[in-house]
C-alpha cells in the first residue's frame, strides 16, 4: 500500500482518491532550477478534525462538535466516537511519554528482528540487528563476494534468504578500501530508511493476503499485549477480552503514503484493530464502505490510539501525509525524553518518521 499513487482514470474520480491527492505532500517548484531548499506546497487543513483541540474543549466545558460523542472506560481520558462511523474510536494522547519512547525503541531495535519478517526479506532474507548496523555505519554485502573480507572468525553469516544469495554486514571502510571491484552492497542506514513494515506474532503473507500460521515468529511482547487489551476495551463486545495475536508495524518516511484499503483478513470483524501512532504527526483518512464516499480527514499525533471494529472495519482508510518540518512534526516532547546516548539514534530517526503499530485478533 505504500506510495500507492497508481490508479486508473476511474480511481482518479473517486472521492477517496481526490482526498488523498488533496493532502499528499507536493513541493513548490518555484526554485526548481536553483540551489534553494524545496518547500512543501501549502495545503488547506481547515477541514481536518483535530481531536487534540476537541479533547481540550471537552475537558474545559464538556462541549463537543456536532457528530462527535464521548465515552469513558478504564483509561485516563475520554474516548471519542463519530456518529456516522459506528465502530470507530479515537483516543487522543492515550500513550504516556514513557510508553511512546519504549515502543519507538522496540519498533526500531526488536520488532524487525528475525524470525519476524520485514519488507527486506524478499531481497535480502532475514536481517539481524539492522538498527545496530545502521548506528555503526556498516554496509550490507553479498556473502558470496565477501570471502576475502577480514571478518571475525566467530561471526556466523547473519543473513540468508533461503537461496544462493547470502548477505553480511561489514565495516564501511572494508568495502571502500576495495574500490575498483564490483561488490553488491548497500549501507545499513539506507536499509533502515527503506524499512516499511515488520510483522509480529502470527505472520502475514502479503503475497497471499492471509496469515500463515506455519511461519516461525516471535510472540507479541507481553507488555504490548496488555497495553492493547486496555486500549481495545472501549470497542469490545460486552464481557469479551481482546486477544492480541498479530501485529503489523508500519514505518513512514517523508513522502510515504498508505493508500486507501480495508483490513479484512481477520475472522471476526467485531474485534477491533488497535492502531498506535508514534513520531511525526500525520493525516488519517477514514472513508466509507465505498471509495466513492467522501472520507473524513483527521490528525494523528504521537501517542494517539485509533480503534476500528464492526462497521468501521468495512471503511476504506489510509494515510496520505506525514509532517516532518519542525513547525508541524510536533515531537518536541519526545526530544526531551530520548536523551541518553543509545536513544540519540532513535531520536534522529523519529524526527523525520512515523511509526504505526497495528495489533489484531486473528481468530
C-alpha positions in Angstrom: 0.0 0.0 0.0 3.0 2.3 0.4 3.2 5.1 -2.1 0.0 3.8 -3.8 -0.1 6.6 -6.4 -1.0 4.4 -9.4 -4.6 4.4 -10.4 -6.9 4.1 -13.4 -9.0 7.0 -14.7 -11.8 5.7 -12.6 -9.8 5.7 -9.4 -8.9 9.4 -10.0 -12.6 10.2 -9.9 -13.4 8.6 -6.5 -13.9 10.8 -3.5 -11.3 8.9 -1.6 -8.7 9.4 -4.3 -9.4 13.1 -4.5 -8.8 13.5 -0.8 -5.6 11.5 -1.0 -4.3 13.9 -3.7 -5.5 16.9 -1.8 -3.4 16.1 1.3 -0.4 14.4 -0.3 3.0 16.1 0.0 3.9 18.1 -3.0 6.8 20.5 -3.3 6.8 24.1 -4.7 8.7 24.1 -7.9 9.4 27.8 -7.8 13.1 27.1 -7.0 13.4 24.0 -9.2 16.5 25.3 -11.0 18.1 26.9 -8.0 20.0 25.5 -5.1 17.4 26.7 -2.6 15.7 24.1 -0.5 12.4 23.0 -1.9 9.4 23.9 0.2 6.2 21.9 0.7 3.2 23.3 -1.2 0.6 24.9 1.0 -2.3 22.6 1.9 -5.7 23.7 3.2 -6.0 21.9 6.5 -9.2 23.7 7.7 -11.4 20.6 7.3 -9.1 18.2 9.2 -10.5 17.1 12.5 -8.2 17.8 15.4 -9.0 15.6 18.4 -6.4 17.3 20.5 -8.4 20.5 20.3 -11.6 18.6 20.8 -10.2 17.0 24.0 -9.1 20.4 25.4 -12.6 21.9 24.8 -14.3 18.8 26.3 -12.1 18.9 29.4 -12.8 22.7 29.8 -16.6 22.8 29.5 -17.8 19.4 28.2 -18.5 20.8 24.7 -18.2 18.6 21.6 -18.6 19.3 17.9 -21.7 18.1 16.1 -21.3 14.5 15.2 -18.7 13.7 17.8 -19.6 11.8 21.0 -17.5 10.9 24.1 -17.5 7.8 26.2 -15.4 6.7 29.2 -13.7 3.4 30.0 -10.8 2.3 32.2 -8.5 5.0 30.7 -7.2 8.3 32.0 -9.2 10.3 29.4 -12.3 10.1 27.2 -12.7 8.0 24.0 -14.3 9.9 21.1 -16.7 8.4 18.5 -18.1 9.6 15.2 -21.8 9.3 14.8 -21.6 8.5 11.1 -18.8 5.9 11.5 -20.0 3.3 14.0 -17.2 1.2 15.4 -14.6 3.9 15.1 -12.9 5.2 18.3 -10.2 7.8 18.7 -8.2 8.1 22.0 -6.1 11.2 21.9 -2.8 11.1 23.9 -3.6 7.6 25.0 0.1 6.6 25.4 2.3 8.1 28.0 5.6 9.6 27.0 7.3 6.7 28.6 5.2 4.3 26.6 5.9 6.2 23.4 9.6 6.1 23.9 9.5 2.4 24.8 7.7 1.4 21.7 9.8 3.6 19.4 12.9 1.8 20.7 11.2 -1.6 20.3 9.9 -0.8 16.8 13.4 0.0 15.6 15.6 -2.4 17.6 13.4 -5.5 18.3 10.4 -5.8 16.1 12.3 -6.2 12.8 14.5 -9.0 14.3 14.2 -12.5 12.7 12.1 -14.6 12.7 9.8 -11.6 12.4 9.5 -10.7 8.7 10.0 -7.3 7.1 9.8 -5.9 3.6 13.5 -6.6 3.2 13.1 -10.4 3.4 12.2 -10.8 -0.3 15.6 -9.4 -1.4 18.0 -9.9 1.5 16.4 -12.5 3.6 16.1 -12.1 7.4 18.3 -9.2 8.5 19.8 -9.4 12.1 20.4 -6.2 14.1 19.7 -3.8 11.3 19.3 -0.8 13.7 22.7 -1.6 15.3 24.4 -2.0 12.0 23.0 1.4 10.8 24.2 3.0 14.0 27.7 1.6 13.4 27.7 2.7 9.8 28.0 -0.8 8.5 27.4 -1.9 4.9 25.5 -5.0 3.7 27.5 -7.0 1.2 26.5 -10.1 -0.7 28.1 -13.0 1.2 29.3 -14.8 -1.9 31.6 -11.9 -2.6 33.0 -11.3 0.9 35.1 -14.4 1.4 38.2 -12.1 1.0 36.9 -9.6 3.6 38.6 -9.8 7.0 35.8 -10.9 9.4 35.8 -12.2 13.0 36.0 -15.9 12.7 33.3 -16.5 15.3 30.7 -14.4 13.5 28.2 -16.5 11.5 26.6 -15.2 8.3 23.7 -13.2 9.7 21.5 -13.0 6.6 20.2 -15.7 4.2 17.0 -15.6 2.1 16.9 -19.3 1.6 18.7 -19.4 -1.8 22.2 -18.8 -3.1 22.2 -15.1 -2.1 23.6 -14.5 1.3 24.4 -11.2 2.8 26.5 -9.9 5.7 27.2 -6.6 7.5 30.8 -5.4 7.3 32.6 -2.3 8.2 32.2 0.5 5.7 35.9 1.1 5.3 36.3 -2.6 4.4 34.2 -2.1 1.3 35.6 1.4 0.4 39.1 0.0 0.6 38.3 -2.3 -2.3 37.2 0.3 -4.8 37.6 -0.9 -8.4 36.0 -4.2 -7.5 32.3 -4.6 -8.2 30.5 -5.6 -4.9 26.8 -5.7 -4.4 26.4 -3.7 -1.3 24.0 -1.2 0.5 24.6 0.9 3.6 22.6 -0.3 6.6 21.4 3.3 7.2 19.7 3.2 3.7 18.1 -0.2 4.6 16.8 1.3 7.8 15.3 4.2 6.0 13.7 1.8 3.5 12.2 -0.3 6.2 8.4 -0.2 5.6 6.9 -2.9 7.6 7.6 -5.7 10.1 5.2 -8.3 11.4 4.9 -9.6 15.0 3.1 -12.7 16.3 1.3 -14.6 13.6 2.9 -13.7 10.3 1.0 -12.1 7.5 1.8 -13.3 4.0 1.5 -10.3 1.8 1.7 -12.2 -1.4 -1.4 -14.3 -0.5 -3.1 -11.7 1.7 -3.6 -14.1 4.5 -2.0 -15.3 7.8 0.4 -18.2 7.6 0.4 -19.9 11.0 3.3 -22.2 9.8 5.8 -19.4 9.6 8.2 -19.0 12.6 7.6 -15.9 14.7 8.3 -14.1 17.9 5.3 -13.6 20.2 4.0 -10.2 20.7 5.7 -8.8 23.8 3.5 -9.2 26.9 3.7 -5.5 27.8 2.3 -4.6 24.3 -0.4 -7.2 24.6 -1.5 -5.8 27.9 -1.5 -2.3 26.5 -3.5 -3.3 23.5 -6.1 -5.1 25.7 -6.5 -2.0 27.8 -7.0 0.3 24.8 -9.3 -2.2 23.0 -11.8 -2.4 25.9 -13.8 0.6 24.6 -14.6 -1.3 21.3 -15.0 -4.8 22.6 -18.3 -6.7 22.8 -19.6 -6.8 26.4 -18.0 -9.4 28.5 -15.2 -10.2 26.0 -11.5 -9.5 26.2 -9.3 -8.6 23.2 -6.7 -11.3 22.3 -3.7 -9.9 20.5 -2.4 -12.5 18.1 -0.7 -10.5 15.3 0.7 -7.0 14.7 1.9 -5.1 11.6 4.3 -2.3 12.3 4.4 0.4 9.5 7.3 2.8 9.1 6.7 6.1 7.2 9.4 8.5 6.0 8.9 11.8 4.2 6.6 11.5 1.2 5.4 8.0 2.1 1.7 7.3 1.9 -0.5 4.4 2.8 -3.2 4.1 0.1 -6.8 3.6 0.8 -7.5 0.0 1.8 -9.5 -2.4 4.0 -8.1 -4.6 6.8 -10.3 -7.6 6.1 -8.2 -10.7 6.7 -9.2 -11.4 10.3 -12.0 -13.8 11.1 -14.1 -11.7 13.4 -14.6 -8.0 12.5 -16.4 -7.3 15.7 -13.0 -7.3 17.3 -11.1 -4.1 16.9 -7.8 -3.3 15.2 -5.8 -1.3 17.8 -3.6 1.2 16.0 -0.9 3.2 17.9 0.8 6.2 16.4 4.4 7.2 17.2 6.6 10.0 15.9 5.7 12.7 13.4 2.1 13.9 13.0 0.1 12.5 10.1 -3.2 12.9 8.4 -5.6 9.9 8.5 -8.4 9.4 6.1 -11.5 7.5 7.2 -13.8 6.8 4.3 -17.0 4.8 3.9 -17.8 1.3 2.5 -17.2 2.6 -1.0 -14.3 4.7 -2.4 -17.0 7.0 -3.7 -17.8 8.0 -0.1 -16.1 11.3 0.9 -13.6 10.5 3.7 -13.2 12.3 7.0 -9.7 13.7 7.5 -8.1 13.9 11.0 -4.7 14.4 12.5 -2.8 11.6 14.2 -0.2 12.5 16.7 2.4 10.5 18.6 0.6 8.7 21.4 -2.8 8.7 19.8 -4.7 5.4 19.5 -7.4 4.5 17.0 -9.8 1.6 17.2 -11.7 0.2 14.3 -14.3 -2.5 14.9 -17.6 -3.7 13.5 -18.9 -1.5 10.7 -15.7 0.6 10.8 -13.8 -2.4 9.6 -15.6 -2.1 6.3 -14.5 1.5 5.8 -11.6 2.4 3.5 -8.8 4.2 5.3 -5.3 5.4 4.6 -2.5 7.9 5.4 -1.8 10.4 2.6 0.6 12.6 4.5 3.1 12.8 7.4 4.6 16.1 8.5 8.4 16.3 9.1 9.0 20.0 9.2 9.8 21.4 12.7 6.7 23.6 12.7 4.3 20.7 12.1 6.0 17.5 13.3 5.0 18.1 16.9 7.6 15.8 18.5 9.5 18.2 20.7 8.3 16.4 23.8 10.0 13.2 22.6 13.2 15.1 22.2 13.3 15.8 26.0 12.9 12.1 26.8 15.1 10.4 24.2 18.3 11.9 25.6 20.7 9.1 26.5 23.4 8.0 24.1 21.6 5.0 22.8 18.4 7.0 22.3 20.0 9.6 20.1 19.9 7.3 17.1 16.2 6.6 17.8 15.6 10.4 18.0 17.4 11.0 14.8 15.2 8.5 13.1 11.9 9.6 14.6 12.4 13.3 13.8 11.6 12.6 10.2 9.5 9.5 10.5 6.2 8.0 11.8 5.7 4.5 13.2 2.3 2.9 13.4 1.7 -0.4 15.3 -1.5 -2.2 14.3 -2.5 -5.0 16.7 -5.1 -7.6 15.7 -7.1 -10.6 17.0 -6.8 -13.0 14.1 -9.2 -15.8 15.1 
